[in-house]
Amino acid sequence: MSDSRHPSDDASPLTHFDAQGQAHMVDVSAKASTHRVAIAEGRITMLPATLELIRSGTAKKGDVLGIARIAGIQGAKKTSELIPLCHPIALTRVALAFEVEAESNSVLCRATAECTGQTGVEMEALTATSAALLTIYDMCKAVDRGMTISGVRLVEKRGGKSGSFVATGR
């Protein structure tokens, strides 16, 4: 027996679940296309010698941050393949920036994702950040398996029905 009700009828406050608790992809067909921007960040902390390899560009596998940038862009583009209920989004821009922070022996990654569409790009920015940080780990694990990835979070979001969001400092 099939349920003829629309998944958003009597919807849960969690938008990816219907009233019966079944997962579904949110229907965004009635939403207006708007310019949407999301910024996410995260950090990878490591030994000082590992950070120096990255900073100096002498890591055995090559330009760690350059490869991490490409991985982040690719991650953003593949988000709907990795996160089951995400919509495929026609991204108009993905940019990654890295800050080498000697005082904390870490690299801060900040990813920006943009589109003009009916749903936001928060997951794309978060996936870009995560993929970039994981790539740094992969490229440097031969010299430092104790690296730690932390603080992956949405920093800012603009556009869409819910408006803007700016994270408070943590």
C-alpha positions, 0 to 999 in steps of 0.5 A, a space after each residue: 500500500 502506498 502513501 499518497 500524501 506529499 512528503 512535506 505534509 505534516 513534516 517533522 521539524 527536521 526537513 529530511 524526514 516526513 511525519 512517519 520518520 522516513 527519509 526523503 529528499 526535500 522538495 525545493 521546486 516552490 523555492 525561488 532561485 536566489 544567489 546563495 553563499 556559504 563559508 565553512 572552515 576547519 583546522 588541521 594541527 600537526 607537529 612543527 616539522 610537518 608544518 614547516 614541510 608544508 610551508 616550505 613546499 618541500 613535502 615529498 608528495 609536492 605542493 600540499 596546499 595546492 593539491 588540497 585546494 583542488 581536492 576541496 573544489 572537487 569535494 564541493 562538486 561531488 557533495 550530492 554523491 557523498 551526502 545521500 539527501 543533498 541536491 545536485 547543485 550547479 555551483 558557480 564558484 568554489 574557492 579555498 584559502 589556507 592560513 599557515 599558523 605557526 603559533 598553533 602548528 596548524 593550517 586553517 582552511 576556509 572554503 566558500 561555495 556559491 550558486 544561484 539556485 533553489 537550495 543552499 550550498 552549506 554542505 558543499 562548503 563543509 565538504 570542500 573544507 573536509 576534503 581539503 583537510 583530509 588531503 593535507 592529512 593524506 599527503 603528510 601522514 608518512 611523517 606525522 600520523 598524529 595530525 588532528 582535524 578539528 573545528 569544521 563548521 559553517 561560518 556564514 551563509 547568505 541567501 534563500 528563505 531563511 536569510 543570513 547566518 553568521 557563526 559566533 566565535 568559538 
